[in-house]
Amino acid sequence: MLVGAALVAWILYPSAHRPELTVATVNNADMILMQQLSREFERQSGVKLNWVVLGENVLRQRLTVDIATGSNTFDVITIGSFEAPLWAERGWLVPLDDLGADYGYEDIFDGVRQGLSYQGKMYAAPFYAESTITYYRKDLFQKAGLEMPFQPRYEQIRQFAQQLHDPAHDVYGICLRGEPGWGQNIGYVSTLVHTFGGRWMDLDWNPQLTSPPWIEAVHFYVDLLKNYGPPGAITDGYNENRALFANGNCAMWVDATSAASYFLDPSQSRVATTTGFAKAPIAKVPNGAAWLWSWALAIPTSSPRGAVAKQFIKWATSRSYIALVGKRFGWLWVPPGSRKSTYDNPEYIRAAPFAPLVREAILNADYTKPSALPVPYVGIQYVGIPEFQAIGTEVGQEISAALAGRATVEQALALAQAEAERAMQGRHQK
């Protein structure tokens, strides 16, 4: 029997005229959970959802082409803190500042909301947000007589990796992103460069990829993965490393806080009882050691179904949705990092012992001051300019070549510098 909202939906939208939305999203665990729960929205609203679920690199490429050409393929798109303000500035996104007083804009963490805004208006609603954390195997550390500091330093990480590396037993000292891409290896390498004291650009927008901090940071990264990482690391992105750690193959992994729930679930993780959490490591300065990112839902201005799309986005990014996940799947699995109320909820704190650390990381990650040096950009694991998508992709390829042994670090960064300079010529001519 149809009741409430479902009855209204049936009256407004008979089956022959049932509205449909096409949703493009990334194949991360939280998004897949949203896809499962979306049947609840369909039941309540009478709207049919069509899903396109893609890997991170492919999703970004496809969405960029689609929205730039106004192809009207998607009604709801999953984008991040990099795209939201840039695409809003170009008029490609529908503002989301009218979702209603009950939406709770003030409940969204300030840095997360500001990163998805342009000129004071929010153009993408955060589904979840994340910073960076150090995951480690407590059992391996205890067996070796080692202790992970709450705030590790990168030199300590190197020493731990050396002592715990045991490839004969399929345990590697450390796992890190090696797959090339501005949202893959460059996401991590950017934090490393910043905490080693470097920056992507100087105040005149000149690329700095051959500066001493870049050379030192990338040498550290390449040496660490070559000596103590898993074989074939150049093909391992976020999802591959997450699976390796959950399978017990990594003594440590420095990556997104959003993976924490996965590791504590014994049905999906072999290290559920032995996973430890620490802050993202620092090298010379704390600036930029941990990123701030949000996967968020937005509406292209080319979609003729904006009003219905807003209904879905409001449902999927609300406090009510978080409560629904907690009720259906357990509080460990609620989307993290976006709302203050999640971290004030005692049920979540009991289920997620990592929650205070994640909250602190998100609050302390300042995307407006990613480097100890002055910079003209915002963003920690990215540079908030349109040119960065091409620059980051190219730099990621060159660093991957160094990791694979096809070039020295110096050769790779020289080529990356030349590509970055070419990409920035247009900005210098403005």
Contacts in CASP RR format, 6 or more apart in sequence:
PFRMAT RR
TARGET T0000
AUTHOR 0000-0000-0000
METHOD contacts of the structure
MODEL  1
MLVGAALVAWILYPSAHRPELTVATVNNADMILMQQLSREFERQSGVKLN
WVVLGENVLRQRLTVDIATGSNTFDVITIGSFEAPLWAERGWLVPLDDLG
ADYGYEDIFDGVRQGLSYQGKMYAAPFYAESTITYYRKDLFQKAGLEMPF
QPRYEQIRQFAQQLHDPAHDVYGICLRGEPGWGQNIGYVSTLVHTFGGRW
MDLDWNPQLTSPPWIEAVHFYVDLLKNYGPPGAITDGYNENRALFANGNC
AMWVDATSAASYFLDPSQSRVATTTGFAKAPIAKVPNGAAWLWSWALAIP
TSSPRGAVAKQFIKWATSRSYIALVGKRFGWLWVPPGSRKSTYDNPEYIR
AAPFAPLVREAILNADYTKPSALPVPYVGIQYVGIPEFQAIGTEVGQEIS
AALAGRATVEQALALAQAEAERAMQGRHQK
2 10 0 8 1.000
5 44 0 8 1.000
5 45 0 8 1.000
6 43 0 8 1.000
6 44 0 8 1.000
6 46 0 8 1.000
9 44 0 8 1.000
9 45 0 8 1.000
9 46 0 8 1.000
9 47 0 8 1.000
10 46 0 8 1.000
13 19 0 8 1.000
13 46 0 8 1.000
13 47 0 8 1.000
18 46 0 8 1.000
18 47 0 8 1.000
18 48 0 8 1.000
19 46 0 8 1.000
19 47 0 8 1.000
19 48 0 8 1.000
19 305 0 8 1.000
19 308 0 8 1.000
20 47 0 8 1.000
20 48 0 8 1.000
20 49 0 8 1.000
20 50 0 8 1.000
20 305 0 8 1.000
21 47 0 8 1.000
21 48 0 8 1.000
21 49 0 8 1.000
21 50 0 8 1.000
21 75 0 8 1.000
21 76 0 8 1.000
21 305 0 8 1.000
21 308 0 8 1.000
21 309 0 8 1.000
21 312 0 8 1.000
22 49 0 8 1.000
22 50 0 8 1.000
22 51 0 8 1.000
22 52 0 8 1.000
22 73 0 8 1.000
22 74 0 8 1.000
22 75 0 8 1.000
22 76 0 8 1.000
23 49 0 8 1.000
23 50 0 8 1.000
23 51 0 8 1.000
23 52 0 8 1.000
23 74 0 8 1.000
23 75 0 8 1.000
23 76 0 8 1.000
23 77 0 8 1.000
23 78 0 8 1.000
23 312 0 8 1.000
24 52 0 8 1.000
24 54 0 8 1.000
24 59 0 8 1.000
24 62 0 8 1.000
24 63 0 8 1.000
24 73 0 8 1.000
24 74 0 8 1.000
24 76 0 8 1.000
24 77 0 8 1.000
24 78 0 8 1.000
25 31 0 8 1.000
25 34 0 8 1.000
25 35 0 8 1.000
25 51 0 8 1.000
25 52 0 8 1.000
25 53 0 8 1.000
25 54 0 8 1.000
25 59 0 8 1.000
25 78 0 8 1.000
26 53 0 8 1.000
26 54 0 8 1.000
26 55 0 8 1.000
26 56 0 8 1.000
26 59 0 8 1.000
26 78 0 8 1.000
26 295 0 8 1.000
27 53 0 8 1.000
27 54 0 8 1.000
27 55 0 8 1.000
27 56 0 8 1.000
27 239 0 8 1.000
28 56 0 8 1.000
28 238 0 8 1.000
28 239 0 8 1.000
28 258 0 8 1.000
28 295 0 8 1.000
29 261 0 8 1.000
29 262 0 8 1.000
30 127 0 8 1.000
30 128 0 8 1.000
30 258 0 8 1.000
30 295 0 8 1.000
30 335 0 8 1.000
31 53 0 8 1.000
31 78 0 8 1.000
31 127 0 8 1.000
31 295 0 8 1.000
32 53 0 8 1.000
33 325 0 8 1.000
33 329 0 8 1.000
33 333 0 8 1.000
34 127 0 8 1.000
34 316 0 8 1.000
34 335 0 8 1.000
35 51 0 8 1.000
35 53 0 8 1.000
37 321 0 8 1.000
37 324 0 8 1.000
37 325 0 8 1.000
37 328 0 8 1.000
38 49 0 8 1.000
38 51 0 8 1.000
38 312 0 8 1.000
38 316 0 8 1.000
40 324 0 8 1.000
41 47 0 8 1.000
41 49 0 8 1.000
41 312 0 8 1.000
41 315 0 8 1.000
41 316 0 8 1.000
42 48 0 8 1.000
42 49 0 8 1.000
44 315 0 8 1.000
45 308 0 8 1.000
45 311 0 8 1.000
45 312 0 8 1.000
45 315 0 8 1.000
47 308 0 8 1.000
47 311 0 8 1.000
47 312 0 8 1.000
49 312 0 8 1.000
52 74 0 8 1.000
54 62 0 8 1.000
56 183 0 8 1.000
56 184 0 8 1.000
56 238 0 8 1.000
57 179 0 8 1.000
57 181 0 8 1.000
57 183 0 8 1.000
57 184 0 8 1.000
59 78 0 8 1.000
60 183 0 8 1.000
60 389 0 8 1.000
63 74 0 8 1.000
63 77 0 8 1.000
63 78 0 8 1.000
63 79 0 8 1.000
63 83 0 8 1.000
64 83 0 8 1.000
64 389 0 8 1.000
65 71 0 8 1.000
66 73 0 8 1.000
66 74 0 8 1.000
66 300 0 8 1.000
67 77 0 8 1.000
67 87 0 8 1.000
67 92 0 8 1.000
67 300 0 8 1.000
67 302 0 8 1.000
68 92 0 8 1.000
70 300 0 8 1.000
70 302 0 8 1.000
71 302 0 8 1.000
72 300 0 8 1.000
72 302 0 8 1.000
72 303 0 8 1.000
72 304 0 8 1.000
74 300 0 8 1.000
74 303 0 8 1.000
75 299 0 8 1.000
75 300 0 8 1.000
75 303 0 8 1.000
75 305 0 8 1.000
75 306 0 8 1.000
75 308 0 8 1.000
75 309 0 8 1.000
76 297 0 8 1.000
76 298 0 8 1.000
76 299 0 8 1.000
76 303 0 8 1.000
76 309 0 8 1.000
76 312 0 8 1.000
76 313 0 8 1.000
77 297 0 8 1.000
77 298 0 8 1.000
77 299 0 8 1.000
77 300 0 8 1.000
78 127 0 8 1.000
78 295 0 8 1.000
78 296 0 8 1.000
78 297 0 8 1.000
78 298 0 8 1.000
79 87 0 8 1.000
79 124 0 8 1.000
79 295 0 8 1.000
79 296 0 8 1.000
79 298 0 8 1.000
80 116 0 8 1.000
80 124 0 8 1.000
80 293 0 8 1.000
80 294 0 8 1.000
80 295 0 8 1.000
80 296 0 8 1.000
81 112 0 8 1.000
81 115 0 8 1.000
81 116 0 8 1.000
81 292 0 8 1.000
81 293 0 8 1.000
81 294 0 8 1.000
81 296 0 8 1.000
81 367 0 8 1.000
81 379 0 8 1.000
81 382 0 8 1.000
82 379 0 8 1.000
82 382 0 8 1.000
82 384 0 8 1.000
82 388 0 8 1.000
82 389 0 8 1.000
83 124 0 8 1.000
83 298 0 8 1.000
84 93 0 8 1.000
84 115 0 8 1.000
84 116 0 8 1.000
84 117 0 8 1.000
84 118 0 8 1.000
84 123 0 8 1.000
84 124 0 8 1.000
84 296 0 8 1.000
84 298 0 8 1.000
85 115 0 8 1.000
85 116 0 8 1.000
85 117 0 8 1.000
85 118 0 8 1.000
85 123 0 8 1.000
85 384 0 8 1.000
86 384 0 8 1.000
86 385 0 8 1.000
86 386 0 8 1.000
87 93 0 8 1.000
87 123 0 8 1.000
87 298 0 8 1.000
88 95 0 8 1.000
88 117 0 8 1.000
88 118 0 8 1.000
88 119 0 8 1.000
88 121 0 8 1.000
88 123 0 8 1.000
89 118 0 8 1.000
91 301 0 8 1.000
92 300 0 8 1.000
92 301 0 8 1.000
92 302 0 8 1.000
93 123 0 8 1.000
93 124 0 8 1.000
93 298 0 8 1.000
93 299 0 8 1.000
93 300 0 8 1.000
93 301 0 8 1.000
94 123 0 8 1.000
94 298 0 8 1.000
94 299 0 8 1.000
94 300 0 8 1.000
94 301 0 8 1.000
94 303 0 8 1.000
94 306 0 8 1.000
94 309 0 8 1.000
94 310 0 8 1.000
95 121 0 8 1.000
95 122 0 8 1.000
95 123 0 8 1.000
96 121 0 8 1.000
96 122 0 8 1.000
96 123 0 8 1.000
96 124 0 8 1.000
96 125 0 8 1.000
96 298 0 8 1.000
96 299 0 8 1.000
96 310 0 8 1.000
96 313 0 8 1.000
97 105 0 8 1.000
97 121 0 8 1.000
97 122 0 8 1.000
98 310 0 8 1.000
99 105 0 8 1.000
99 125 0 8 1.000
99 310 0 8 1.000
99 313 0 8 1.000
99 314 0 8 1.000
100 314 0 8 1.000
103 314 0 8 1.000
103 318 0 8 1.000
104 319 0 8 1.000
105 113 0 8 1.000
105 122 0 8 1.000
107 319 0 8 1.000
107 339 0 8 1.000
107 340 0 8 1.000
107 341 0 8 1.000
108 126 0 8 1.000
108 338 0 8 1.000
108 339 0 8 1.000
108 340 0 8 1.000
109 129 0 8 1.000
109 337 0 8 1.000
109 338 0 8 1.000
109 339 0 8 1.000
109 340 0 8 1.000
109 362 0 8 1.000
109 363 0 8 1.000
111 292 0 8 1.000
111 362 0 8 1.000
111 367 0 8 1.000
112 126 0 8 1.000
112 129 0 8 1.000
112 292 0 8 1.000
112 294 0 8 1.000
112 337 0 8 1.000
112 338 0 8 1.000
112 362 0 8 1.000
113 122 0 8 1.000
113 126 0 8 1.000
115 292 0 8 1.000
115 294 0 8 1.000
115 367 0 8 1.000
115 378 0 8 1.000
116 122 0 8 1.000
116 123 0 8 1.000
116 124 0 8 1.000
116 125 0 8 1.000
116 126 0 8 1.000
116 294 0 8 1.000
116 296 0 8 1.000
117 123 0 8 1.000
123 298 0 8 1.000
124 294 0 8 1.000
124 296 0 8 1.000
124 297 0 8 1.000
124 298 0 8 1.000
125 296 0 8 1.000
125 297 0 8 1.000
125 298 0 8 1.000
125 313 0 8 1.000
125 314 0 8 1.000
125 316 0 8 1.000
125 317 0 8 1.000
126 294 0 8 1.000
126 295 0 8 1.000
126 296 0 8 1.000
126 317 0 8 1.000
126 337 0 8 1.000
126 338 0 8 1.000
127 294 0 8 1.000
127 295 0 8 1.000
127 296 0 8 1.000
127 297 0 8 1.000
127 316 0 8 1.000
127 317 0 8 1.000
127 335 0 8 1.000
127 338 0 8 1.000
128 258 0 8 1.000
128 294 0 8 1.000
128 295 0 8 1.000
128 335 0 8 1.000
128 336 0 8 1.000
128 337 0 8 1.000
128 338 0 8 1.000
129 292 0 8 1.000
129 293 0 8 1.000
129 294 0 8 1.000
129 295 0 8 1.000
129 336 0 8 1.000
129 337 0 8 1.000
129 338 0 8 1.000
129 362 0 8 1.000
130 256 0 8 1.000
130 257 0 8 1.000
130 258 0 8 1.000
130 291 0 8 1.000
130 292 0 8 1.000
130 293 0 8 1.000
130 294 0 8 1.000
130 336 0 8 1.000
130 337 0 8 1.000
130 358 0 8 1.000
130 362 0 8 1.000
131 256 0 8 1.000
131 257 0 8 1.000
131 280 0 8 1.000
131 290 0 8 1.000
131 291 0 8 1.000
131 292 0 8 1.000
131 293 0 8 1.000
131 358 0 8 1.000
131 361 0 8 1.000
131 362 0 8 1.000
131 364 0 8 1.000
131 365 0 8 1.000
132 191 0 8 1.000
132 254 0 8 1.000
132 255 0 8 1.000
132 256 0 8 1.000
132 257 0 8 1.000
132 280 0 8 1.000
132 289 0 8 1.000
132 290 0 8 1.000
132 291 0 8 1.000
132 361 0 8 1.000
132 365 0 8 1.000
133 254 0 8 1.000
133 255 0 8 1.000
133 256 0 8 1.000
133 257 0 8 1.000
133 260 0 8 1.000
133 277 0 8 1.000
133 278 0 8 1.000
133 279 0 8 1.000
133 280 0 8 1.000
133 290 0 8 1.000
133 354 0 8 1.000
133 357 0 8 1.000
133 358 0 8 1.000
133 361 0 8 1.000
134 148 0 8 1.000
134 152 0 8 1.000
134 157 0 8 1.000
134 252 0 8 1.000
134 253 0 8 1.000
134 254 0 8 1.000
134 277 0 8 1.000
134 278 0 8 1.000
134 279 0 8 1.000
134 280 0 8 1.000
134 281 0 8 1.000
135 245 0 8 1.000
135 250 0 8 1.000
135 252 0 8 1.000
135 253 0 8 1.000
135 254 0 8 1.000
135 255 0 8 1.000
135 259 0 8 1.000
135 260 0 8 1.000
135 263 0 8 1.000
135 275 0 8 1.000
135 276 0 8 1.000
135 277 0 8 1.000
136 148 0 8 1.000
136 160 0 8 1.000
136 251 0 8 1.000
136 252 0 8 1.000
136 253 0 8 1.000
136 275 0 8 1.000
136 276 0 8 1.000
136 277 0 8 1.000
136 278 0 8 1.000
137 164 0 8 1.000
137 248 0 8 1.000
137 250 0 8 1.000
137 251 0 8 1.000
137 252 0 8 1.000
137 271 0 8 1.000
137 274 0 8 1.000
137 275 0 8 1.000
137 276 0 8 1.000
138 274 0 8 1.000
138 275 0 8 1.000
138 276 0 8 1.000
139 274 0 8 1.000
140 164 0 8 1.000
140 171 0 8 1.000
140 251 0 8 1.000
140 274 0 8 1.000
141 147 0 8 1.000
141 148 0 8 1.000
141 160 0 8 1.000
141 164 0 8 1.000
141 251 0 8 1.000
144 163 0 8 1.000
144 164 0 8 1.000
146 160 0 8 1.000
146 163 0 8 1.000
146 164 0 8 1.000
148 160 0 8 1.000
148 276 0 8 1.000
148 278 0 8 1.000
149 156 0 8 1.000
149 278 0 8 1.000
150 278 0 8 1.000
150 279 0 8 1.000
151 278 0 8 1.000
151 279 0 8 1.000
151 282 0 8 1.000
152 160 0 8 1.000
152 278 0 8 1.000
152 279 0 8 1.000
152 281 0 8 1.000
152 282 0 8 1.000
153 281 0 8 1.000
153 282 0 8 1.000
153 283 0 8 1.000
154 192 0 8 1.000
154 195 0 8 1.000
154 220 0 8 1.000
154 281 0 8 1.000
154 282 0 8 1.000
154 283 0 8 1.000
155 283 0 8 1.000
156 281 0 8 1.000
157 174 0 8 1.000
157 224 0 8 1.000
157 252 0 8 1.000
157 254 0 8 1.000
157 281 0 8 1.000
158 220 0 8 1.000
158 224 0 8 1.000
158 228 0 8 1.000
160 173 0 8 1.000
160 174 0 8 1.000
160 251 0 8 1.000
160 252 0 8 1.000
161 173 0 8 1.000
161 174 0 8 1.000
161 224 0 8 1.000
161 227 0 8 1.000
161 228 0 8 1.000
161 229 0 8 1.000
161 251 0 8 1.000
161 252 0 8 1.000
162 173 0 8 1.000
162 227 0 8 1.000
162 228 0 8 1.000
164 171 0 8 1.000
164 173 0 8 1.000
164 251 0 8 1.000
164 252 0 8 1.000
165 171 0 8 1.000
165 172 0 8 1.000
165 173 0 8 1.000
165 227 0 8 1.000
165 228 0 8 1.000
165 229 0 8 1.000
165 251 0 8 1.000
166 172 0 8 1.000
166 173 0 8 1.000
167 231 0 8 1.000
170 249 0 8 1.000
171 248 0 8 1.000
171 249 0 8 1.000
171 250 0 8 1.000
171 251 0 8 1.000
172 228 0 8 1.000
172 229 0 8 1.000
172 230 0 8 1.000
172 244 0 8 1.000
172 249 0 8 1.000
172 250 0 8 1.000
172 251 0 8 1.000
173 228 0 8 1.000
173 229 0 8 1.000
173 250 0 8 1.000
173 251 0 8 1.000
173 252 0 8 1.000
174 224 0 8 1.000
174 225 0 8 1.000
174 228 0 8 1.000
174 229 0 8 1.000
174 250 0 8 1.000
174 251 0 8 1.000
174 252 0 8 1.000
174 253 0 8 1.000
174 254 0 8 1.000
175 229 0 8 1.000
175 230 0 8 1.000
175 233 0 8 1.000
175 236 0 8 1.000
175 241 0 8 1.000
175 244 0 8 1.000
175 245 0 8 1.000
175 249 0 8 1.000
175 250 0 8 1.000
175 252 0 8 1.000
175 253 0 8 1.000
176 188 0 8 1.000
176 221 0 8 1.000
176 224 0 8 1.000
176 225 0 8 1.000
176 229 0 8 1.000
176 233 0 8 1.000
176 241 0 8 1.000
176 253 0 8 1.000
176 254 0 8 1.000
176 255 0 8 1.000
177 184 0 8 1.000
177 185 0 8 1.000
177 187 0 8 1.000
177 188 0 8 1.000
177 236 0 8 1.000
177 237 0 8 1.000
177 238 0 8 1.000
177 241 0 8 1.000
177 255 0 8 1.000
178 184 0 8 1.000
178 185 0 8 1.000
178 188 0 8 1.000
178 225 0 8 1.000
178 233 0 8 1.000
178 234 0 8 1.000
178 235 0 8 1.000
178 236 0 8 1.000
178 237 0 8 1.000
178 400 0 8 1.000
178 403 0 8 1.000
179 185 0 8 1.000
179 234 0 8 1.000
179 235 0 8 1.000
179 236 0 8 1.000
179 237 0 8 1.000
179 240 0 8 1.000
179 400 0 8 1.000
180 186 0 8 1.000
180 234 0 8 1.000
180 393 0 8 1.000
180 396 0 8 1.000
180 397 0 8 1.000
180 399 0 8 1.000
180 400 0 8 1.000
181 392 0 8 1.000
181 393 0 8 1.000
181 396 0 8 1.000
181 397 0 8 1.000
182 382 0 8 1.000
182 388 0 8 1.000
182 389 0 8 1.000
182 391 0 8 1.000
182 392 0 8 1.000
182 393 0 8 1.000
182 395 0 8 1.000
182 396 0 8 1.000
183 381 0 8 1.000
183 382 0 8 1.000
184 237 0 8 1.000
184 238 0 8 1.000
184 396 0 8 1.000
185 237 0 8 1.000
185 396 0 8 1.000
185 399 0 8 1.000
185 400 0 8 1.000
186 381 0 8 1.000
186 382 0 8 1.000
186 392 0 8 1.000
186 393 0 8 1.000
186 395 0 8 1.000
186 396 0 8 1.000
186 399 0 8 1.000
187 291 0 8 1.000
187 381 0 8 1.000
187 382 0 8 1.000
188 221 0 8 1.000
188 254 0 8 1.000
188 255 0 8 1.000
188 381 0 8 1.000
189 217 0 8 1.000
189 218 0 8 1.000
189 221 0 8 1.000
189 396 0 8 1.000
189 399 0 8 1.000
190 200 0 8 1.000
190 291 0 8 1.000
190 370 0 8 1.000
190 380 0 8 1.000
190 381 0 8 1.000
190 382 0 8 1.000
191 280 0 8 1.000
191 288 0 8 1.000
191 289 0 8 1.000
191 290 0 8 1.000
191 291 0 8 1.000
191 380 0 8 1.000
191 381 0 8 1.000
192 217 0 8 1.000
192 218 0 8 1.000
192 220 0 8 1.000
192 221 0 8 1.000
192 283 0 8 1.000
193 199 0 8 1.000
193 200 0 8 1.000
193 213 0 8 1.000
193 214 0 8 1.000
193 217 0 8 1.000
193 218 0 8 1.000
194 285 0 8 1.000
194 287 0 8 1.000
194 288 0 8 1.000
194 289 0 8 1.000
194 370 0 8 1.000
194 371 0 8 1.000
194 372 0 8 1.000
194 380 0 8 1.000
195 217 0 8 1.000
195 281 0 8 1.000
195 282 0 8 1.000
195 283 0 8 1.000
195 284 0 8 1.000
195 285 0 8 1.000
195 286 0 8 1.000
195 287 0 8 1.000
195 288 0 8 1.000
195 289 0 8 1.000
196 213 0 8 1.000
196 214 0 8 1.000
196 216 0 8 1.000
196 217 0 8 1.000
196 220 0 8 1.000
196 283 0 8 1.000
196 284 0 8 1.000
196 285 0 8 1.000
197 213 0 8 1.000
197 283 0 8 1.000
197 284 0 8 1.000
197 285 0 8 1.000
197 287 0 8 1.000
197 371 0 8 1.000
197 372 0 8 1.000
197 373 0 8 1.000
198 208 0 8 1.000
198 211 0 8 1.000
198 213 0 8 1.000
198 214 0 8 1.000
198 217 0 8 1.000
198 371 0 8 1.000
198 372 0 8 1.000
198 373 0 8 1.000
199 208 0 8 1.000
199 211 0 8 1.000
199 213 0 8 1.000
199 370 0 8 1.000
199 371 0 8 1.000
199 373 0 8 1.000
199 375 0 8 1.000
200 207 0 8 1.000
200 208 0 8 1.000
200 209 0 8 1.000
200 375 0 8 1.000
200 377 0 8 1.000
200 383 0 8 1.000
200 388 0 8 1.000
201 207 0 8 1.000
201 208 0 8 1.000
201 375 0 8 1.000
201 376 0 8 1.000
201 377 0 8 1.000
201 383 0 8 1.000
201 424 0 8 1.000
202 208 0 8 1.000
202 373 0 8 1.000
202 375 0 8 1.000
202 376 0 8 1.000
203 374 0 8 1.000
203 375 0 8 1.000
203 376 0 8 1.000
204 376 0 8 1.000
205 376 0 8 1.000
205 424 0 8 1.000
205 427 0 8 1.000
205 428 0 8 1.000
206 421 0 8 1.000
206 424 0 8 1.000
207 391 0 8 1.000
207 417 0 8 1.000
207 420 0 8 1.000
207 421 0 8 1.000
207 424 0 8 1.000
208 214 0 8 1.000
209 395 0 8 1.000
209 413 0 8 1.000
209 416 0 8 1.000
209 417 0 8 1.000
209 420 0 8 1.000
210 410 0 8 1.000
210 413 0 8 1.000
210 414 0 8 1.000
210 417 0 8 1.000
213 284 0 8 1.000
214 413 0 8 1.000
215 409 0 8 1.000
215 410 0 8 1.000
215 413 0 8 1.000
217 283 0 8 1.000
218 399 0 8 1.000
218 402 0 8 1.000
218 409 0 8 1.000
218 412 0 8 1.000
218 413 0 8 1.000
219 409 0 8 1.000
220 283 0 8 1.000
221 399 0 8 1.000
221 403 0 8 1.000
222 399 0 8 1.000
222 402 0 8 1.000
222 403 0 8 1.000
222 409 0 8 1.000
225 233 0 8 1.000
225 403 0 8 1.000
226 403 0 8 1.000
230 236 0 8 1.000
230 244 0 8 1.000
230 249 0 8 1.000
230 250 0 8 1.000
233 403 0 8 1.000
234 400 0 8 1.000
234 403 0 8 1.000
234 404 0 8 1.000
236 244 0 8 1.000
238 255 0 8 1.000
238 256 0 8 1.000
238 259 0 8 1.000
241 250 0 8 1.000
241 253 0 8 1.000
241 255 0 8 1.000
242 253 0 8 1.000
242 255 0 8 1.000
242 259 0 8 1.000
242 262 0 8 1.000
244 250 0 8 1.000
244 253 0 8 1.000
245 253 0 8 1.000
245 259 0 8 1.000
245 263 0 8 1.000
245 271 0 8 1.000
246 262 0 8 1.000
246 263 0 8 1.000
246 268 0 8 1.000
246 269 0 8 1.000
246 270 0 8 1.000
246 271 0 8 1.000
247 270 0 8 1.000
248 270 0 8 1.000
248 271 0 8 1.000
254 280 0 8 1.000
254 281 0 8 1.000
256 293 0 8 1.000
257 336 0 8 1.000
257 337 0 8 1.000
257 354 0 8 1.000
257 357 0 8 1.000
257 358 0 8 1.000
257 361 0 8 1.000
257 362 0 8 1.000
258 336 0 8 1.000
258 337 0 8 1.000
260 277 0 8 1.000
260 336 0 8 1.000
260 352 0 8 1.000
260 354 0 8 1.000
260 358 0 8 1.000
261 332 0 8 1.000
261 333 0 8 1.000
261 336 0 8 1.000
261 352 0 8 1.000
262 268 0 8 1.000
262 269 0 8 1.000
263 269 0 8 1.000
263 271 0 8 1.000
263 272 0 8 1.000
263 275 0 8 1.000
264 272 0 8 1.000
264 275 0 8 1.000
264 332 0 8 1.000
264 352 0 8 1.000
264 353 0 8 1.000
264 354 0 8 1.000
265 272 0 8 1.000
265 332 0 8 1.000
265 333 0 8 1.000
266 272 0 8 1.000
266 273 0 8 1.000
269 275 0 8 1.000
277 353 0 8 1.000
277 354 0 8 1.000
277 357 0 8 1.000
278 357 0 8 1.000
279 290 0 8 1.000
279 357 0 8 1.000
279 360 0 8 1.000
279 361 0 8 1.000
280 289 0 8 1.000
280 290 0 8 1.000
280 361 0 8 1.000
281 289 0 8 1.000
282 289 0 8 1.000
283 289 0 8 1.000
284 372 0 8 1.000
285 372 0 8 1.000
287 366 0 8 1.000
287 369 0 8 1.000
287 370 0 8 1.000
287 371 0 8 1.000
287 372 0 8 1.000
288 365 0 8 1.000
288 366 0 8 1.000
288 370 0 8 1.000
288 371 0 8 1.000
288 380 0 8 1.000
290 361 0 8 1.000
290 364 0 8 1.000
290 365 0 8 1.000
290 380 0 8 1.000
291 365 0 8 1.000
291 367 0 8 1.000
291 380 0 8 1.000
291 381 0 8 1.000
292 362 0 8 1.000
292 365 0 8 1.000
292 366 0 8 1.000
292 367 0 8 1.000
292 379 0 8 1.000
292 380 0 8 1.000
293 381 0 8 1.000
294 338 0 8 1.000
296 317 0 8 1.000
297 312 0 8 1.000
297 313 0 8 1.000
297 316 0 8 1.000
297 317 0 8 1.000
298 313 0 8 1.000
299 306 0 8 1.000
299 309 0 8 1.000
299 310 0 8 1.000
299 313 0 8 1.000
303 309 0 8 1.000
315 321 0 8 1.000
317 338 0 8 1.000
319 339 0 8 1.000
319 341 0 8 1.000
321 335 0 8 1.000
322 334 0 8 1.000
322 335 0 8 1.000
322 339 0 8 1.000
322 341 0 8 1.000
322 342 0 8 1.000
325 333 0 8 1.000
325 334 0 8 1.000
325 335 0 8 1.000
326 333 0 8 1.000
326 334 0 8 1.000
326 347 0 8 1.000
330 351 0 8 1.000
331 345 0 8 1.000
331 347 0 8 1.000
331 348 0 8 1.000
331 350 0 8 1.000
331 351 0 8 1.000
331 352 0 8 1.000
332 351 0 8 1.000
332 352 0 8 1.000
334 342 0 8 1.000
334 348 0 8 1.000
335 342 0 8 1.000
336 342 0 8 1.000
336 352 0 8 1.000
336 355 0 8 1.000
336 358 0 8 1.000
337 343 0 8 1.000
337 358 0 8 1.000
337 359 0 8 1.000
337 362 0 8 1.000
342 348 0 8 1.000
343 349 0 8 1.000
343 355 0 8 1.000
343 356 0 8 1.000
343 359 0 8 1.000
348 355 0 8 1.000
349 355 0 8 1.000
349 356 0 8 1.000
352 358 0 8 1.000
365 380 0 8 1.000
367 378 0 8 1.000
367 379 0 8 1.000
367 380 0 8 1.000
368 378 0 8 1.000
368 379 0 8 1.000
370 377 0 8 1.000
370 378 0 8 1.000
370 379 0 8 1.000
370 380 0 8 1.000
377 383 0 8 1.000
377 384 0 8 1.000
377 385 0 8 1.000
378 384 0 8 1.000
382 388 0 8 1.000
382 392 0 8 1.000
383 391 0 8 1.000
385 427 0 8 1.000
387 423 0 8 1.000
387 424 0 8 1.000
387 427 0 8 1.000
390 423 0 8 1.000
391 419 0 8 1.000
391 420 0 8 1.000
391 423 0 8 1.000
391 424 0 8 1.000
394 416 0 8 1.000
394 419 0 8 1.000
394 420 0 8 1.000
394 423 0 8 1.000
395 416 0 8 1.000
395 419 0 8 1.000
395 420 0 8 1.000
396 416 0 8 1.000
398 407 0 8 1.000
398 412 0 8 1.000
398 413 0 8 1.000
398 415 0 8 1.000
398 416 0 8 1.000
398 419 0 8 1.000
399 412 0 8 1.000
399 413 0 8 1.000
399 416 0 8 1.000
401 407 0 8 1.000
401 412 0 8 1.000
402 408 0 8 1.000
402 409 0 8 1.000
402 411 0 8 1.000
402 412 0 8 1.000
407 415 0 8 1.000
END
